[in-house]
Amino acid sequence: MKIFHYPCLEDNYAYMIIDEATREAAVVDPVEPEKLVEAAGEHGVQIKLVLTTHHHWDHAGGNAKMREMIPGIKVYGGSLDKVQACTDKVDHGDKISLGADVNILTLHTPCHTKGHISYYVTGKEGEDAAVFTGDTLFIAGCGKFFEGTAEQMHDSLCVTLASLPKPTQVYCGHEYTVKNLQFAQTVEPDNAKIKQKLSWAQQQRQAGLPTIPSTIEQELETNPFVRADLPEIQSKVECKSPVEALGKIRQMKDSWRG
């Protein structure tokens, strides 16, 4: 299994997942379809699937064009989201296969949108798994609660995604990492892991390089939203439960002007 990232629009990421045995590929949120189709030609692969995380135009807006460019392509999206040009609706726990060795598990991760889907992808034995989290989990952050509640975001982040194997590579929908880590420092000024990762992320961006992927383990160490389960985080934001803490941290982030 190989994964490639493609910067799109201002700060979006689209992705290509390649099954190396069959040279078949899936693309995640291909908002600039021509870019992905051209890349498929360069890699000598056939795009078979589109995996859409949610209905917002900067993620689903390329789907119709993908269907025009590749007749017969399957376009997956959450059953509760009105995903543009969707051919196959998915729910939590559905399984999709790509080529010979790549398996995709759909995870319902609602809040940013009510039907948001994250895609957990595994390859051959010995390869690290990957999860494509759209706008639910960002590196050191999470999406705004446009269509859901703090309780839903807590389930999505701290239960569904946090329970994936720690080495799982995290590929999110936007390059927001530096700002997210700067905010994370305001919540946990003494967290050395946040400080280290911020320094690294700033160097990456100055060099024109991405900050993806992260890992589930790194998010458990540096992401204040994923860490809302910890009593020390709850006391820092003067809350008595994980859900309350996560909601409070989101409010703080929404009004933060770092």
Buried (B, 14 or more C-beta within 10 A) or exposed (E): BBBBBBBBEEEBBBBBBBBBEBEBBBBBBBBBBEBBBEBBEEBEBBBBBBBBBBBBEBBBBBBEBBBEBBEEBBBBBBBBBEBBBBBBBBEBEBEBEBBEBBBBBBBBBBBBBBBBBBBBBBBEEEBBBBBBBBBBBBBBBBBBBEBBBBBBBBBBBBEBBBEBEEEBBBBBBBBBBBBBBBBBBEBBEEBEBBBEBBEEBBEBBEEEEBBBBBBBBBBBBBBBBBBBBBEEBBEBBEBEBBBBBBBBBBEBBEEEEE
